[in-house]
Amino acid sequence: MSVDPSAIPNFGGRPDKPEQQRGQGQQQGQQPTKPTGPIMPNQDLVKQLLDRMQLKYVVDKQGDLVAPWKQFRTYFMFRGEKQQRVLSVRTFYARPYTLDDKPRLLESVDEWNHTTLWPKVYTHTNDDGTVRLVGDVHMLLGAGVAFDHFVASTVSWVRAAMEFDKWLVERLGLAEDVAGSTDADADADADANEGEPKEPSDGDDTPGGPGTPA
């Protein structure tokens, strides 16, 4: 699917580099080509959207798109076929915790999940006992979705993933990291979270599964 990048609103601030302005060269007097009916989002469209948000990204070894920050990485994964097609936006937060930290982590994510819409955050315990947090949000694409709905939802999800990291720092009194963007990490290995499964084991990626409202 081809969408004129200028049809996507510019959500970012001033870009650091001129090449980050890809897709912004719409000639004056021309109207952006904006889809009028349902679209079927794909990875190219997400790339265009991240460009408009002025966020860097890479593609990992599994072919999934990932936007890396210093303390977390957000993956954009398309799964399923036809009417069961789903976009999963999954954020892995890099700060490690111990099993002793888990009770206060669960208390914190319970508070977040009760008071916010997304992402829904849960703990993941590695085989070595290290505990990390993961955030999830999903969009059922079915036969297609409205362009504006897809853009607004995805932008909101990315911003909420950032907000959770800031919120947890304040909630737990953690040492706040120097504010950073994806710039420092964009060329890093996108498989840094290889020890944490990108696919849930309980099937909550499936439409109608535990994560879907009744």
N, C-alpha and C positions, 0 to 999 in steps of 0.2 A: 504494500500500500504506500502510495506517495502522497505526502501532505506538504504543502508549502510551509516551510519553517516559520515564515513571517506570520502565518495564521495563529501560531502559538504565542501567547503573551510573553513578554520579557519579564521574568520573575526575579532576575538577579540585580545586583548592584553594578558598579563599574567593573568591567572585565579587566583582569590583570594584563592580559596580552591581546593584541589585535586578533590573533587567530582564534580566540575564544568567541568571536562574534560571528561564527559560521552561521549562514542562513539569514543574516540580518541585512543583506544587500538588496532588499526589495526596492525597485525603482520607484521614484516618486510618481504619484498619479495612478499607480496600479493598486488594486485591491487584493489583499491576500486571499489565496484559494482555501476556503474553509469548508470542510465537508458539511453537507446539509442533512445527511441521513446517518444511520448507524455505521460505525467503523469496526474493523477487527484489528485492535492494536497488535503490534509486533515489536521486536527488538529495535528495529530502525526508528520507529516512532518514539520509543523511550529515549534513544540516543538524541534525537532531535530535541526532545523535551529537556533533557539534562544539559544540552548545549544552551538552550534558552535560559536555563537556570544558572548557567555559567559554572557548572560542576563538572569536574573531570571524572573519567571512568575508564575501566579496562574490561576485557573479556577474559574470564578465567578458563582453566583447562577443560571444564565441562561445557563451555560455550555460553555461560550465563554472564549477564552484564552486572558489574559491581562498581559502586561508587565508594572509594575508600576515604575515610577520615582517619585522624590520629588514633581515636579511641573506639571507633566502630566502623563497620563496613555494611553497606546496604546492597543486597542482591535483588535483581529484577528477573524473575524466573517464570517462563511460560510453560505450563504443563497441561496435559490432557488434549483431547481431540474433539472437534466439532462442538456439539452443545455442552460438552463438559470442559471446554477450554477455560483455564484459570490463569490469571496473573497473580503470582505470589511476590510480595515485597517483604523480604526477610532481612532483619538487621542483627548482626552479631556484635555484641559489645565486648570489647577486648579486655577490660579490667578483670583480672583473676581474683576469685574469692576462695575461701576455704569452706569445708563442710561446717565448721563452727559459725561461719557467717550466714549460713543458709536461712536460719530462722528469721533474722532481720531482713534478709533479701526478700523472702516470701511475704513478710508483713508489708514491705515497701511496694512490691509489685501488686499485691492485693489492693492496696490503696490506689495505685495508679489505674489498675484495670477497672475498679469500681467508679472512678471519677472521670475517666476519659474514654473516648470512643476507640482510639487507636494510637499506636500499635498495642496489641495485646502482648504482654511481656511474661515470660516464664523463665525458669532456671534450667540449665543443662549441666549435668555433672559428668565430667570426663572420667575415663578409666583411672587416671592418676589422682582423682579426688578433687581436682580443680573445678570450681563452679563458675560458670559465666551466665550472662543473661542474653536472651534472644527475644526479639520483637517480631511479630507477625501481623500481616494484614493481607487480605485476599480480595480479588475482584473476579466474579464469575462473568466471563465474556459472552458465553452462549452464542447467540446469532449475531452479536455485535452490540456496541454501546455507543452512546452519544459522545461526540468528540469533546465537547465542553466538560461533560461529566468525567471522562477519563483524565483530561488534563488537570482539572481542579482537584480530583481525588488523589492523583499521583503526587502532585505538588504538596498537598496537605499531608500526605503520608510521610514524605521525605522530611518535611519540616517538623512533624511530630516525632520522628525518630531522633532528630537533633534535640528537640525539646526534652525528651525523656532523659537523655544523657545529662543535660544541664540540671533537670529536676532531681535526678538521683544524687548528683554531686551535692546539691543543697540539702536534700532529705537525709543523707547519711553523713554529712559533714566531711566529705572527701576533699582531698587537696585538688583544687580546680586546675585543670590543664590550661596551658596557654591556648587561647582561642586560635583555632587553625581551620583551614579549609582542606579540600582534597588535594591541593597543589603538592604538598610535601610527600604524599603517598601514592600519587597517581601512577607512578612507574614501578611501584613495589609489586611483589608477587601477590596476585589476587587469590592465592590459595593459602593465605596465612592462617585461615581458620579451618584447615583441612581436618583437624582432629574433631571438629564439631559437625554433625551431619546436617547437610542443607535440606534434606528431606525428613519430615517428621515420621516417626515410626508408628504413630497411632492413627494415621490416615486422616488427620484433620485438614489436609489439603483438598480433600474430596468434597465437592459441593454437597451440602446436606449433612456433612460430618459434624463433629462436636463443636466446631467453631462457627457454625452457621446458625443465626437466630431462628427460632421457631416461627 
